[in-house]
Amino acid sequence: MKKLVSLTLSALLALSMLAGCSNPAPAETTPSAPETTPAAVETTPAVADLSGHTLLVFCGAGMKDPFAEIAQAFQDQTGCTVEVAYANAAQIQTQINTAQEGDFFIAGSEEEVKPVAQLVESSTPLVRHIPVIAVQKGNPLKITGPADLAKEGVRVVIGDPEATPIGKIAVQLFEDFGITDQVDIVSNTATAPAMTTALAADECDAIIVWKENVSADQGEIVDSAEMEAYVKTIPAARLTCSADAEAAEAFAEFLNSQTAQDIWTSYGYELAG
């Protein structure tokens, strides 16, 4: 069985200096929003022999576990090599805009696709991305919702608001609840998984993170209906600079298959729509 290829963006950037997108660079105009297509479930998509084909997919680091399994399943089924670069949204956006290469961008939210909109052919919603407040096991500080994050003695870690969608959500949440100046933010992290690591290491008391990133041995989720307003949708954005239309089309169909959806839900995600 061929193993899935995971790439770091630093290595990918070095390679990308040798080749760019096969399409000419777009004119300097304000890009229109990419076409959004509804996700139609394919229970048993046709299996194509794509041996010798290669896809390059950019994916948010917080989704690495489920997406690696999805990409591996497609690779096993078709023989197509799937190279996946995991990073935060800002790093991926820079890579796509600079190198103008790749086939798909699996983003943490639909908003994160907008900075590369001029290179997006279409965007399909996959699953809901649910932000939560996670705390130390046993919830010793009795945190019940966003307002409690402003209490004295509560150390909070959030994602980098300049680079991650979950960090942007945290900042917006604090503004909405009028607690921006009261929250003790002890650290920002480059990725969502780094926040759960900080929580488990007792470097903080609470984090605002994606639901699927919280495991029982790292902390526990606060049941707060107030977080529902901040739920996002993870899209699969197909890039115009894709170099392999046949493989890209097959992968787009696979992302809407029952196999892919079952993998997402096994990691705690909820299907979009």
C-alpha angles and dihedrals in degrees: 000000000000114000123232115257115233117193134196114226092234091059091043092051090055091052093045092062086074097055139019137193116309090228123075117260112271122250116264097261132125105275119234119231113278118254112268116212125193117247112248114193116238108199095191111011116199112269113233126191102239098164109153093026122114133199128194114209128183114209136178111256093235091064096051099114100053095035094050088056092048093049091047091051091053091047092050092048099046108020090237114141111235116201112193125194113199120199142121120291097259092052092049094047090052092048094050094046094044102042097027093211138117139076107240141015114206099196132192090235139001089252090064090063094060096080089060096036093123089064097044119102097183140340127217124193113236113172141346117265108214121199117208141176110246123193141180114294110278091022093248093184092051095234110181104168147346095294091061090063087075094059118117113267097023110127113204132195120194136176119267103278091207094055112023134057091221090055091052089051091053092052091047091048092053091049093048092052094042094238102113094116095042101052114098102221105189097177147001120217132208094224138027096242090057089064094057089048089055091049093050090049091054091244089132143010100228141014136189105226143143114285095236093057094064116090125187093248093055102048143299136273121245110229101229124157088198090077094062092084090065099055114131135193125241110223133194105225113197111213126225091222093065109139097200114051095177095054092041092054091049091050092048089055091046092053088061094046126110089246093060093042092051090054092051093049092046087064093051100264122138120225117250119246 
